[in-house]
């Protein structure tokens, strides 16, 4: 992995130019703020769409930088039209999630086959699909706009509590096999994400999960340098990156990895 390739993906960008596409989880935000102030660094670059400067990954990091008034940030800049960038999702999961819990909210449930239910979600013909020991059920089936789907999800989560774990869509089946219930929801499209973001209407927290090829992690950019003018911050980025690349401190993982924060 050579310096020029990595450098081509990184850019110093003004914090006030970036756009949140998701709201934040307050407790996670406060923990991250404390951690960033303690180490004095932003560990991973924020990943953005180069055309609109929409944050694809790093909404909490961006908010921390805004709170502590850091003017610049190092970003991994990506072409959102790249077909290898895939949008997935996170699903609320817990032993408490079952048919009775949803019925007690007054939600209408309609039994459905799993694959058909996923299609109905993507066509916005239900707000959730409940997957539990009793079976698979469309939650409040109907015909919805995107705003209505999101409102319907938030309404139900407000009634049943929103303290559940959120599990990535590619890991959810293991949780279900272990006896947990889950609320499947539609995977939002790139077009929906761009449109909603540009209208200043971010998605709720944990709505999307972006899979980014050659994601750069552990860059460790000092917050102090991000207070400098863009030119000086860029020079520091280039100098640090060269030192680490030429010292052999770069590894590209081709297999899935587990990162422990």
C-alpha positions as semicolon CSV with decimal commas, in nm:
position;residue;x (nm);y (nm);z (nm)
1;X;0,000;0,000;0,000
2;X;0,185;0,311;-0,118
3;X;0,180;0,666;0,011
4;X;0,025;0,823;-0,301
5;X;-0,279;0,595;-0,294
6;X;-0,352;0,662;0,073
7;X;-0,283;1,034;0,039
8;X;-0,526;1,059;-0,256
9;X;-0,808;0,955;-0,024
10;X;-0,735;1,204;0,255
11;X;-0,815;1,572;0,274
12;X;-0,827;1,841;0,541
13;X;-1,180;1,985;0,534
14;X;-1,341;2,268;0,731
15;X;-1,576;2,125;0,994
16;X;-1,848;2,376;0,904
17;X;-1,861;2,242;0,547
18;X;-1,967;1,891;0,652
19;X;-2,327;1,769;0,673
20;X;-2,463;1,523;0,930
21;X;-2,688;1,256;0,777
22;X;-2,780;1,101;1,113
23;X;-2,864;1,230;1,458
24;X;-2,645;1,123;1,749
25;X;-2,689;0,905;2,059
26;X;-2,625;1,147;2,347
27;X;-2,452;0,901;2,583
28;X;-2,222;0,782;2,303
29;X;-2,146;1,142;2,212
30;X;-2,040;1,231;2,565
31;X;-1,820;0,921;2,596
32;X;-1,651;0,999;2,266
33;X;-1,599;1,363;2,362
34;X;-1,424;1,257;2,682
35;X;-1,208;1,003;2,498
36;X;-1,103;1,248;2,226
37;X;-1,012;1,515;2,479
38;X;-0,817;1,263;2,688
39;X;-0,600;1,145;2,398
40;X;-0,598;1,476;2,213
41;X;-0,656;1,309;1,878
42;X;-0,917;1,210;1,625
43;X;-0,830;0,844;1,573
44;X;-1,010;0,760;1,247
45;X;-1,077;1,000;0,959
46;X;-1,437;1,104;0,901
47;X;-1,562;0,948;0,577
48;X;-1,748;1,185;0,345
49;X;-1,911;1,195;0,003
50;X;-1,692;1,418;-0,214
51;X;-1,980;1,581;-0,405
52;X;-2,197;1,701;-0,116
53;X;-1,960;1,656;0,182
54;X;-2,216;1,437;0,355
55;X;-2,071;1,241;0,647
56;X;-2,109;0,871;0,566
57;X;-1,928;0,756;0,880
58;X;-1,828;0,975;1,174
59;X;-2,138;1,175;1,270
60;X;-2,048;1,152;1,640
61;X;-1,687;1,254;1,574
62;X;-1,806;1,554;1,374
63;X;-2,040;1,664;1,652
64;X;-1,759;1,641;1,910
65;X;-1,538;1,860;1,691
66;X;-1,821;2,112;1,666
67;X;-1,869;2,110;2,044
68;X;-1,502;2,166;2,121
69;X;-1,469;2,416;1,835
70;X;-1,202;2,244;1,626
71;X;-1,217;2,417;1,285
72;X;-1,074;2,144;1,059
73;X;-1,087;1,768;1,033
74;X;-0,911;1,500;0,832
75;X;-1,155;1,322;0,599
76;X;-1,147;1,016;0,379
77;X;-1,317;1,146;0,067
78;X;-1,514;0,894;-0,138
79;X;-1,722;0,890;-0,455
80;X;-2,068;0,794;-0,326
81;X;-2,157;0,664;-0,673
82;X;-1,895;0,391;-0,633
83;X;-2,094;0,066;-0,652
84;X;-1,855;-0,091;-0,398
85;X;-1,984;0,147;-0,130
86;X;-2,281;-0,040;0,013
87;X;-2,548;0,085;0,254
88;X;-2,665;-0,156;0,521
89;X;-2,849;-0,109;0,847
90;X;-2,877;-0,176;1,220
91;X;-3,174;-0,352;1,379
92;X;-3,304;-0,320;1,739
93;X;-3,253;-0,660;1,904
94;X;-3,338;-0,801;2,247
95;X;-3,498;-1,095;2,431
96;X;-3,783;-0,858;2,522
97;X;-3,883;-0,797;2,161
98;X;-4,172;-1,029;2,082
99;X;-4,526;-1,040;1,946
100;X;-4,695;-0,940;2,273
101;X;-4,465;-0,639;2,322
102;X;-4,567;-0,500;1,983
103;X;-4,935;-0,585;2,026
104;X;-4,938;-0,400;2,358
105;X;-4,844;-0,079;2,172
106;X;-5,156;-0,113;1,958
107;X;-4,950;-0,201;1,649
108;X;-5,117;-0,406;1,378
109;X;-4,926;-0,725;1,293
110;X;-4,955;-0,928;0,975
111;X;-4,775;-1,262;0,936
112;X;-4,534;-1,279;0,643
113;X;-4,256;-1,493;0,500
114;X;-3,912;-1,350;0,582
115;X;-3,795;-1,270;0,228
116;X;-4,130;-1,125;0,127
117;X;-4,125;-0,914;0,442
118;X;-3,786;-0,767;0,348
119;X;-3,927;-0,672;0,009
120;X;-4,230;-0,509;0,170
121;X;-4,000;-0,304;0,393
122;X;-3,793;-0,184;0,100
123;X;-4,116;-0,090;-0,081
124;X;-4,223;0,105;0,231
125;X;-4,531;-0,110;0,291
126;X;-4,463;-0,148;0,664
127;X;-4,262;0,037;0,927
128;X;-4,087;-0,272;1,070
129;X;-4,083;-0,647;1,032
130;X;-4,088;-0,822;1,368
131;X;-3,880;-1,141;1,366
132;X;-3,921;-1,349;1,682
133;X;-3,986;-1,700;1,810
134;X;-4,354;-1,677;1,714
135;X;-4,273;-1,597;1,351
136;X;-4,229;-1,299;1,118
137;X;-4,479;-1,011;1,116
138;X;-4,513;-0,688;0,923
139;X;-4,568;-0,408;1,173
140;X;-4,844;-0,164;1,075
141;X;-4,863;-0,271;0,710
142;X;-4,975;0,000;0,467
143;X;-4,829;0,236;0,210
144;X;-4,588;0,497;0,341
145;X;-4,364;0,782;0,240
146;X;-4,008;0,779;0,371
147;X;-4,094;1,041;0,635
148;X;-4,395;0,835;0,745
149;X;-4,184;0,518;0,778
150;X;-3,932;0,697;0,999
151;X;-4,205;0,860;1,207
152;X;-4,378;0,522;1,249
153;X;-4,055;0,359;1,365
154;X;-3,986;0,634;1,617
155;X;-4,342;0,615;1,748
156;X;-4,313;0,242;1,816
157;X;-3,967;0,269;1,968
158;X;-4,095;0,547;2,191
159;X;-4,360;0,310;2,327
160;X;-4,147;0,000;2,378
161;X;-3,829;0,179;2,488
162;X;-3,521;0,256;2,285
163;X;-3,259;0,096;2,509
164;X;-3,211;-0,212;2,293
165;X;-2,886;-0,315;2,129
166;X;-2,859;-0,240;1,759
167;X;-2,707;-0,528;1,561
168;X;-2,569;-0,500;1,207
169;X;-2,785;-0,656;0,939
170;X;-2,512;-0,907;0,844
171;X;-2,498;-1,041;1,203
172;X;-2,866;-1,042;1,293
173;X;-2,939;-1,407;1,212
174;X;-2,705;-1,528;1,487
175;X;-2,896;-1,317;1,742
176;X;-3,227;-1,462;1,623
177;X;-3,093;-1,819;1,647
178;X;-2,999;-1,739;2,007
179;X;-3,362;-1,661;2,087
180;X;-3,369;-1,284;2,053
181;X;-3,635;-1,087;1,872
182;X;-3,548;-0,819;1,618
183;X;-3,714;-0,533;1,436
184;X;-3,603;-0,540;1,075
185;X;-3,636;-0,216;0,878
186;X;-3,569;-0,102;0,525
187;X;-3,215;-0,032;0,409
188;X;-3,212;0,327;0,290
189;X;-3,080;0,401;-0,057
190;X;-2,797;0,641;-0,133
191;X;-3,046;0,865;-0,314
192;X;-3,271;0,878;-0,005
193;X;-2,974;0,957;0,217
194;X;-2,852;1,242;-0,004
195;X;-3,197;1,393;-0,052
196;X;-3,290;1,386;0,315
197;X;-2,951;1,522;0,425
198;X;-2,954;1,811;0,179
199;X;-3,298;1,917;0,304
200;X;-3,153;1,942;0,657
201;X;-3,352;1,648;0,788
202;X;-3,110;1,386;0,925
203;X;-3,209;1,027;0,992
204;X;-3,248;0,897;1,349
205;X;-2,937;0,744;1,511
206;X;-2,823;0,400;1,390
207;X;-3,028;0,422;1,071
208;X;-2,748;0,336;0,827
209;X;-2,430;0,135;0,812
210;X;-2,189;0,219;0,531
211;X;-1,947;-0,044;0,406
212;X;-1,648;0,144;0,264
213;X;-1,371;-0,031;0,065
214;X;-1,018;0,049;0,188
215;X;-1,148;0,225;0,498
216;X;-0,858;0,408;0,665
217;X;-0,839;0,365;1,042
218;X;-0,598;0,458;1,321
219;X;-0,460;0,768;1,150
220;X;-0,440;0,947;1,488
221;X;-0,449;1,314;1,383
222;X;-0,373;1,552;1,669
223;X;-0,651;1,794;1,752
224;X;-0,396;2,070;1,802
225;X;-0,288;2,048;1,440
226;X;-0,649;2,069;1,325
227;X;-0,665;2,412;1,489
228;X;-0,403;2,536;1,241
229;X;-0,477;2,685;0,902
230;X;-0,570;2,427;0,639
231;X;-0,227;2,454;0,470
232;X;-0,037;2,382;0,793
233;X;-0,272;2,100;0,890
234;X;-0,227;1,944;0,545
235;X;0,150;1,962;0,575
236;X;0,135;1,785;0,910
237;X;-0,093;1,517;0,765
238;X;0,143;1,454;0,474
239;X;0,453;1,445;0,695
240;X;0,295;1,207;0,946
241;X;0,155;0,981;0,675
242;X;0,489;0,959;0,492
243;X;0,671;0,869;0,811
244;X;0,430;0,590;0,891
245;X;0,409;0,452;0,536
246;X;0,783;0,449;0,481
247;X;0,838;0,293;0,824
248;X;0,612;0,007;0,718
249;X;0,338;0,098;0,965
250;X;0,054;0,038;0,720
251;X;-0,136;-0,285;0,672
252;X;-0,426;-0,353;0,439
253;X;-0,659;-0,625;0,569
254;X;-0,836;-0,823;0,299
255;X;-1,034;-1,029;0,550
256;X;-1,306;-0,898;0,783
257;X;-1,151;-0,762;1,102
258;X;-1,269;-0,711;1,458
259;X;-1,169;-0,373;1,600
260;X;-1,176;-0,331;1,978
261;X;-1,208;0,034;2,079
